Amino acid sequence: MQFADLSDKVVWITGAGKGMGLAMAHAFAKQGARLALFDIDAQALAKAQDELDLSGARCLSLVGSVTDVSRVNQAVQEIVQTFGQLDVLINNAGISMNKPSLQVSEQEWLQTVQINLNGVFFCAQASARQMIEQGCGNMIFMGSIYGVTTAPNRAAYCATKSAVVALAKSLAAEWATHGVRVNALCPGYVETPFLTELVSRGTLDKEALEARIPLGKLASAAQMADVALYMASDASSYMTGHAMVVDGGWTADSFKVTT
Ligand SMILES: NC(=O)c1ccc[n+]([C@@H]2O[C@H](COP(=O)([O-])OP(=O)(O)OC[C@H]3O[C@@H](n4cnc5c(N)ncnc54)[C@H](O)[C@@H]3O)[C@@H](O)[C@H]2O)c1
């Protein structure tokens, strides 16, 4: 499908080793983008790079954590040294935190805030320094339906994802005059290693989830990547500060009981 002209755009994807980040890397590569893949998991990143090399994509792999501010700043420098510019940031790295609130340890709470919220800000700030100098840029922050609604046993996750949505809106308003657009993508349940792990631990029941979704099934990572292509392209040029919910109808249907 060729609906987004991203040829030669330089796209930095955090959490690109697996799941939606990896699906987005493939989708953006197919549209001709040059990629900077960033992940804490060196092995997953090497596998992703091999797959993308085979498809002829032009990509740079960077191992690091979004929580490490100096590594994040250095990553942007490496991207600009390699490709000469940075056009799109996909601020995607994140972790789940799904357990009763009385059982959440201090370390688990802090780690969720550090990766899901602080890391998103650090990557946005480092990218904006370059994008503002260029006079243009585009950021997509990975929110969730739990950034626009809530459910029990997910306090840290809901708190960080709603903060990510607020951060996208605030930065969109702040950087619009510099030509930088910022939006949040808020998926429902997507079939990725993140979700598979929750299902295999018995935390989530896949059949019950699918019964709860009006469209009747989980999203694929590729379906979310298609939405990201639209958000990153000029087809959405007037869209900024928006939380784009793509959830198979989950939030539209408040009648069914949540699992
Ligand atoms: N899968 C879902 O149902 C779903 C739904 C809504 C939102 N999300 C969000 O989408 C994003 C991607 O989710 P996914 O399902 O693809 O997850 P995933 O676990 O399949 O992949 C996430 C990737 O991020 C990397 N990562 C984790 N911590 C990192 C860090 N500190 N620094 C750099 N990389 C790090 C992991 O190594 C992994 O490769 C997350 O922000 C998640 O909260 C997921």
The ligand as a Tripos MOL2 file, in Angstrom:
@<TRIPOS>MOLECULE
LIG
   44    48     1     0     0
SMALL
NO_CHARGES

@<TRIPOS>ATOM
      1 N1          0.3030   -4.6120   22.9870 N.am      1 LIG1
      2 C1         -0.7300   -3.8880   23.3800 C.2       1 LIG1
      3 O1         -1.8530   -4.4130   23.5220 O.2       1 LIG1
      4 C2         -0.5830   -2.4080   23.6130 C.ar      1 LIG1
      5 C3         -1.7480   -1.6370   23.6470 C.ar      1 LIG1
      6 C4         -1.6550   -0.2540   23.8330 C.ar      1 LIG1
      7 C5         -0.4160    0.3420   23.9600 C.ar      1 LIG1
      8 N2          0.7110   -0.4220   23.9370 N.ar      1 LIG1
      9 C6          1.9740    0.2870   24.0530 C.3       1 LIG1
     10 O2          2.6820    0.1620   22.8330 O.3       1 LIG1
     11 C7          4.0880    0.1920   23.0780 C.3       1 LIG1
     12 C8          4.7420   -1.0150   22.4380 C.3       1 LIG1
     13 O3          4.1030   -2.1610   22.9710 O.3       1 LIG1
     14 P1          4.3410   -3.6300   22.3870 P.3       1 LIG1
     15 O4          3.0880   -4.3530   22.6660 O.co2     1 LIG1
     16 O5          4.8980   -3.5880   21.0190 O.co2     1 LIG1
     17 O6          5.4690   -4.0960   23.4300 O.3       1 LIG1
     18 P2          6.6270   -5.2220   23.3250 P.3       1 LIG1
     19 O7          6.9400   -5.5960   24.7460 O.co2     1 LIG1
     20 O8          6.1920   -6.2930   22.4000 O.co2     1 LIG1
     21 O9          7.8330   -4.3980   22.7190 O.3       1 LIG1
     22 C9          8.3570   -3.3060   23.4270 C.3       1 LIG1
     23 C10         9.8120   -3.0870   23.0610 C.3       1 LIG1
     24 O10        10.2920   -1.9940   23.8760 O.3       1 LIG1
     25 C11        11.5780   -2.3270   24.3810 C.3       1 LIG1
     26 N3         11.8560   -1.5880   25.6240 N.ar      1 LIG1
     27 C12        11.3260   -1.8120   26.8520 C.ar      1 LIG1
     28 N4         11.8710   -0.9830   27.7470 N.ar      1 LIG1
     29 C13        12.7500   -0.1950   27.0690 C.ar      1 LIG1
     30 C14        13.6150    0.8620   27.4560 C.ar      1 LIG1
     31 N5         13.7180    1.2450   28.7240 N.pl3     1 LIG1
     32 N6         14.3610    1.4570   26.5030 N.ar      1 LIG1
     33 C15        14.2940    1.0520   25.2080 C.ar      1 LIG1
     34 N7         13.5210    0.0320   24.8000 N.ar      1 LIG1
     35 C16        12.7500   -0.5740   25.7140 C.ar      1 LIG1
     36 C17        11.5150   -3.8440   24.5830 C.3       1 LIG1
     37 O11        12.8130   -4.4270   24.6610 O.3       1 LIG1
     38 C18        10.7030   -4.2860   23.3740 C.3       1 LIG1
     39 O12        11.5410   -4.5850   22.2710 O.3       1 LIG1
     40 C19         4.2420    0.2860   24.5950 C.3       1 LIG1
     41 O13         4.4200    1.6440   24.9390 O.3       1 LIG1
     42 C20         2.9170   -0.2320   25.1180 C.3       1 LIG1
     43 O14         2.5880    0.3110   26.3800 O.3       1 LIG1
     44 C21         0.6530   -1.7870   23.7660 C.ar      1 LIG1
@<TRIPOS>BOND
     1     1     2 1
     2     2     3 2
     3     2     4 1
     4     4     5 ar
     5     4    44 ar
     6     5     6 ar
     7     6     7 ar
     8     7     8 ar
     9     8     9 1
    10     8    44 ar
    11     9    10 1
    12     9    42 1
    13    10    11 1
    14    11    12 1
    15    11    40 1
    16    12    13 1
    17    13    14 1
    18    14    15 2
    19    14    16 1
    20    14    17 1
    21    17    18 1
    22    18    19 2
    23    18    20 1
    24    18    21 1
    25    21    22 1
    26    22    23 1
    27    23    24 1
    28    23    38 1
    29    24    25 1
    30    25    26 1
    31    25    36 1
    32    26    27 ar
    33    26    35 ar
    34    27    28 ar
    35    28    29 ar
    36    29    30 ar
    37    29    35 ar
    38    30    31 1
    39    30    32 ar
    40    32    33 ar
    41    33    34 ar
    42    34    35 ar
    43    36    37 1
    44    36    38 1
    45    38    39 1
    46    40    41 1
    47    40    42 1
    48    42    43 1
@<TRIPOS>SUBSTRUCTURE
     1 LIG1         1 GROUP 0 **** ****
